[in-house]
């Protein structure tokens, strides 16, 4: 029986048998549809990518104000289009490690302060010029300059000097950082000729696709670059196209109608309905993004850890996960990191909803009266509902929460990081160090829980410079424990990236780093006839 | 006899221009009152005082407001709207593509909606208070009562997803051939038609019914004219002024008020362009778009006024 199935699946992969026929015959052979489907996709993958065609994506997150200058990238469309036309030094591999692109290898000195990046030879820009170490150094300099206003500035602030040494770029850091290669994977740091200093928005990179059309907020198109350096891995379709579709219903309709091959941001509440549609495949990847309830640890009444603990215990995480994300996520544990991060210790005790303990802690805190919590539609999808659910579960513990719904316009400038108790989201970072450094150091601009603990800062810095992985893991475990028991954030859940593909899209790889397979979907997928 | 008309028309146009000038002052003043400093908005949190000073100098923010207004108006009169702060693109060229798209969609919707509304209105008058009248009014009112996005989704569901006759994504650009462009706007134009139909239809019906009470209609009936001929020859010409007014209002709406339909059908028009730039506090673009929208409204109102003058013998031959 399995021989016959193998034969049939190879016929489908070769395009001689339709998928529907295959599933029908597999059923006749007594094979469940799910098994047959997975056999089919492995056969298709083994048969190798199919070249040709136009791969189209309908994506949320594009505005007519977008620019091609990678330093300005902020939303999803420039991010995904950037992955088509440009490349960074390294990428985050789906498994969590490093995939080397323009950097061939990266080595460090013993103190993790001096890093040498060997630049790959024979990589061409779209203008025909070969990538040199000078281009790389100029790019890093541009993004680490305060004036560039680059989105990667925060990541590159720690760089002290950038030097070219033959075919290498040598970077020295102000403080030791064992995670330095991960910093280079930031999507803003696309290597441009001469660092893009001549014309930042020229759109010339080394990616598998060359820009053919750029209408911000409407449509972006690109055609395969003939001199791309790894044509077997990326760049299968002849052309790629991104259409900006900000309305979720219109996006789903475009996918169903076959006008696009893939979409991002499928709303959790419709996933179960969409799954049943013929030809549509849901691609859900668990990621590092989470939706915190932030409390300011230095502002009354949240400066009292008993009150913070009471509020944490009053959160019904399971219910939240089921009702807000429809199960497309995983419960949080009141720390900003999860198992999708490298060096994460798995043995934390999971915090559970416990109204009695919450009531006891609340009593101990001595607080009385209601607690004001701010939320908004833009905090995260379903944030208003989440606030109401929390209000109910807290009421079971005798804690009164007052909800204030803020307008979406101005939420990020006036409420988040300004008001003592509000809902927010974090997209996650590639490493634990980056996540803690971005938001949980005393000095961090985005310290949105006002978590100011010198001992904790010291732990972050010592973990950062530690090259011994076992020791680092131990420090991160201790940090997680402190966060969980004393920190200012309640984390109901980590969300998943939920994307969808239409008929005949193959080659998708789940990647926890970002949505759309870390933006690689257009360059790594192909169209199966 | 033509000179009083000409004078009236010239008067209207002149009034329109003065109005437009007044609107431009309002728009400029309004954007000045907005809280925050433009230079600060461009540079963001990490701005240094020197960079702020440089940028203020560069943008001419240190000049008095009236001087900036004169510079701005002078530029616009020469077709120069300045550059967008967020993307650095020339506003005039970005707007011209968008404006063309918006006008195209509005024209397509209007070509269907206006004659349809008037004909339906005439039919409703002919069979007034009967079954046909009630059916027409009922359907038109129902289609207007549904929110635009709902009509859009229903159209998408049937025509794009189920039957796959028309595309649900109406993205067009300069290189799109005319026929493809037409095909792309079928669904959004249909949605818009359904939205504006009832207003015009009901107004046509009401205006003609008003005239139908007159003595000369009775005379026409008595001399044995057919019902449709009475409406067409005697009633409608005398009801044109209010109808034209409503038609113009709806045309203006089709141009300046369709952002929801644009979003649903992913149509690159002015509405989405304006919303994006308001979100980014991109003042020059908001000013430019505001002025264009005002010009559209004023122009269409002038046209309505002139049509009313030309259609009305009493205004044509003032005593």
Contacts between the chains, C-beta under 8 A, distances in Angstrom:
chain1	res1	chain2	res2	distance
A	58	B	169	7.0
A	63	B	276	4.4
A	63	B	279	7.3
A	63	B	280	7.4
A	64	B	87	7.6
A	64	B	94	7.5
A	64	B	272	6.8
A	64	B	273	5.1
A	64	B	276	4.5
A	64	B	277	7.2
A	65	B	84	7.2
A	65	B	86	3.8
A	65	B	87	5.2
A	65	B	276	5.3
A	65	B	277	6.3
A	65	B	280	4.9
A	65	B	282	6.6
A	66	B	87	6.9
A	67	B	86	7.8
A	67	B	87	5.0
A	67	B	88	6.9
A	146	B	46	6.6
A	146	B	48	7.7
A	147	B	51	7.3
A	149	B	43	7.4
A	149	B	44	6.6
A	149	B	46	7.2
A	153	B	46	7.7
A	201	B	88	7.6
A	213	B	173	7.6
A	215	B	173	6.2
A	215	B	268	7.1
A	216	B	87	6.3
A	217	B	268	7.4
A	217	B	272	6.8
A	217	B	273	7.5
A	217	B	276	5.9
A	218	B	171	6.0
A	218	B	173	7.2
A	218	B	266	7.8
A	218	B	268	4.3
A	219	B	171	5.3
A	219	B	173	6.9
A	243	B	169	5.8
A	243	B	171	5.6
A	243	B	266	6.4
A	244	B	266	6.9
A	245	B	169	6.6
A	245	B	266	5.1
A	246	B	263	6.2
A	246	B	266	8.0
A	247	B	263	5.3
A	247	B	264	5.5
A	247	B	266	7.7
A	249	B	153	5.8
A	249	B	156	7.7
A	249	B	264	7.5
A	250	B	156	6.9
A	250	B	168	6.3
A	250	B	169	7.3
A	250	B	263	7.6
A	250	B	264	5.3
A	250	B	265	7.0
A	250	B	266	6.2
A	253	B	153	7.8
A	253	B	156	4.6
A	253	B	157	7.2
A	253	B	160	5.8
A	253	B	161	5.3
A	253	B	168	4.6
A	254	B	160	7.9
A	254	B	168	5.4
A	254	B	169	5.1
A	254	B	266	7.9
A	256	B	161	4.7
A	257	B	156	7.9
A	257	B	160	4.5
A	257	B	161	5.1
A	257	B	164	5.7
A	257	B	167	7.2
A	257	B	168	5.3
A	258	B	164	7.1
A	259	B	160	7.7
A	259	B	167	5.7
A	259	B	168	6.3
A	259	B	169	5.1
A	260	B	169	7.4
A	409	B	279	7.4
A	445	B	45	7.6
